[in-house]
Amino acid sequence: MNCLVLRRKFWTFEFVSSLSIYISSRHSSETAYQLEGSSDAFDAPIQEKGTLIPNGIFGDATTRGSYKLGDSTFYSIIERNAEYGNVVDLEKVFQEMKRQNRSFVEKNFIFFFRACGKAESPLKAIEFFNRMAGEFQCKQTVRSFNCVLNVVIQQGLYYEALEFHDNVICNNNNVLPNNLTFNLVIKALCRLGMLSRAVDMFREMTALKCEPDAYTYCTLMDGLCKVDRLDDAMALLDEMLVERCLPTAATYNALINGLCRKGDLSRAGKLVD
């Protein structure tokens, strides 16, 4: 028993040491590390722009259900690379996990999609979302869907965002839109000047048991003001108060800016008071 405990402690020490060396290598592309380990753990180390996943770091992994010893370390590597928007290395990590038949969780992909946002690669985010269920055997939900949708909209690809939204919502029963989904779509529609469709989307929310929040109202009001539909925007403020959704400073700013651009200083002044 004592011998077994000592072996486990030794393995843990060797594993943690290997992982620490990997993390350090992210900041020093000129340093080469040589680690001892099982030669069949990886066919070759993953290396790109100074990133190195050492040979043997996941050697002799034991299986516990669908979870393998070492999965959490892969997850940490994904999170670490995502911080730097390192999409190229992330793809290689995903492929290595797939080769080793490791389990994927949705959070892995959310980190990947955020990295795509930092790398300004929205189309890569869409591509990987479409590969989640089939290639990587990971269930898509509204969380990963919203993450991709936000990345695409942040890059100003509003038409692509709407197309992506329509394709997923119509064809994927696992993805049910929530408040954030509606807020993102309404934002894209307003940016495109498609206010009639934005209002229709706003009205659909309650039918799907999604209550508009202050951000929803503010986004739609701002869009209406920019196309000189000031009366409609002011009517939304009244509706907002009736529904007991408290306006924010951003709500009033959107209305005041719209009224001032139109020269309606009287109503703008009343909002300030």
N, C-alpha and C positions, 0 to 999 in steps of 0.2 A: 504493500500500500504506500509506504514512504517513498519507494522508488518511483511509483506512478505519479505521486504528487510532485516529486522533483522534476520528472520529465515534463509534466504539464507546465510547471513554472518556467523551465528552460525554454519551452516552445513559445510561451507567452512573451518572455523577454526578447527572444529572437524576432518574433513577429512585430512587436512594438518598435524595436530598434529599426527594423527594415522600413516600417511605415514612416518613422521620423525622418529617415534619410530621404525617402521619396518626397516628403513635403518640403524639406530643405532644398531639394533640387529644383523646385519651382522658381527659386530666387537666385540660382547660381547655375547658369547654363554652361559654364566653363568647367565645372567640377564633375568628374566621372566617379561613379560609385560601383564597386564590385561586391556583390552579396552572394553568400553561399546559400544554396537551397536546392530544392528538387528541380532537376533539369527538365522535367516534363510538365511543369506547371504552366509555362508559356512556351510557345514555339519561338517567339522572339519578343524582346521588350518593346513596349509602345513608346516611341520617342518622336517628339516633334518640338522644335524650337526650345530645346532645353528641358522638356518634360520627359521624365523617365519613370516607368513603372518597373521596379526591379524584378528580375527572374527569381522565382522561388518564393515570393512573398505570400502567395496563396497555396503553396504546396501542401499536400496531404490533408486537404480540407475534408472534414467529416460532415455528413448530411444529417440534419434534424428536420424531418418533414420536408417541406418545400424550401426550408432555409438551410443554407450551407455556411459553415464557418468561413468567414471572409467576405460574405455579402455586405455586411455593414461597412467594411473598409472600402469596397467598391463604391458604396453610396457616399462615403466621405470624399473619395477622389472626385466623384461627379460634382459634389457641392463645391469643392475647392476650385475645380476648373471653371465652374459656372461663374464664380466670383469675378474671374478675369475675362469672361466672354470668350473662352477658348473652345469654340465650336468644333474645330478640327480634331483636337485631342478627345473631346467628349464623344465624338462619333466612334473613335477607335476604342474607347473604353466600353461603349455600348456593344460594339461588335465582339469584343473579347468576352464580355459577360454572356452574350448570346452563344458564343462558341463553347463556353463552359456550362451551358444550360443553367445559368443562374436565374434567380427570380427577379423580375422587375416590379417596381411599385410605381404608382402614379407620380409620386413626389420626385422620382428620378427624372421624369420627363418635364415636370414643372421647372426644375432647375435648368434643364436643357433649353426650354423655351425662353426662360429669362436670359440665358446666355445669348440666345439668338437676338434678343432685343438689344443687348449691349453691343453685339457684333453687327447690328443693323442688317440682320439676315432673316427677315420675316417669312420669306418663301421657304426657307429651310425649316422653320418652325411648323409651317403647314405640312410640309412633306413628312416630317417625323410624326406629327399627330396622326396622319393618315396611315402610318406604319405601326402605330402602337399596338392595336388589337391583333392584327394578322401576324406580323413578323416577330414582335416582341411579347406577344401573349399578355398584354397589359390592358385592363379595362379602361376605356375612356369615360370620364364623367364631366360634368359641367365645370369643375375646377380647372382641369387641363384645357378644356375648350375655351373658357374665358381668358386663360393666360395667353393662348395663341392669338385669340381675337384682339386682345389688348396690344400685343406686340405688333400686329399688322396695322392697327389703327394709329399707334404711336409713330409709325414710319410714314403716315400720310397716305397709305394705300387703302382708301375708303371703299372703292368699288370692289377690290379684292376681298376686303373684310366682309362686305355684304354678301358676296358670292360664297365665301367660306361659311358664313353663318347659315345661309339658306341651304347649302348642301348638307351640312351636318345635322341641322334641326329636322330636316325632312327625311333623312335616311338613317339616323342613329337614335334608336329608342332609349339608349342609356343616357343620352344628354338631354336634360330638360332645362330650359332657360330659367334663370333666376333674375333677381333685381339687377345684379351686375351686368348680366347679358343684355337686358333691355337698355340699361344706361349706356353701354358701349355702342349698341346699334343706333340708338337715338342720337348719340354724339356724331357718329359717322354720317347719318342722314342729314343732320343739321349742317355739318361741314360741307356737304355736297349741295346744300340748298334744297333738299327734297323734304320740305317742311310738311307737306300734306301726308306723306308716308310716315314721317316722324310722329305726327299727331295720331295717326291711325295706330302706330306701334304703342304709343303712350296709352291709348284707350284699350288696347288688348291686354295690358298688364293685369288689371283686376280680374279679367276673365280667367287668367291663368294663376290666380291667387298670388300675384306679385304686386305689392303695394308700392307706388311711386314714393321716393324719398326726396329730400331737399335737393340732392344732386340732380335727380331726374327733372324736377321742375325747373331748376336753374338752367340746365342745359337747353331745355326746350324754350324757355323764355328768351334766352340769349339768341337762339336761332331765329325765333319769331321777330325779335327786335331788329335783327340784321337785315330782314327782308321787309321792314316797315309794317309788320303786323302788330302794332303796338297795343291795339285794343284786345287782341287775342292774348297777348302776353300779360296784360293787366288782369284779364279775366282769369288767367291761370293763378295769379296771386290770390284772388278772392277764393278760388276753388281750393287752393292750398290751405288757406286759413280755415275754411269750412271742414276740410278733412283733418284738421288738427296736425298738420305737418308744419312745424315751425320754420319760417323763412330764416335764412342765414344772411350774413353780410354780403356774400357773393350773389345771393338772390336779388337783393336791393341794388347792388352795383350794376348788375346786368340790366335791370329796368331803368335805372337812372341814366346810364350811358346811352341806352336806346332812345330815351325821351330827349336827352340833351342833343343827340345827333339830329333828331327830328325838329328841334327848336321848341319843344313843348316844355318850357322851363317851369310853367305853373304846376303841372303834375309832378315833375321831377322834384320841385321844392317841397311838395306835400309828402313825398316819400322820405325826403331828408329829415323833415320834422317828425 
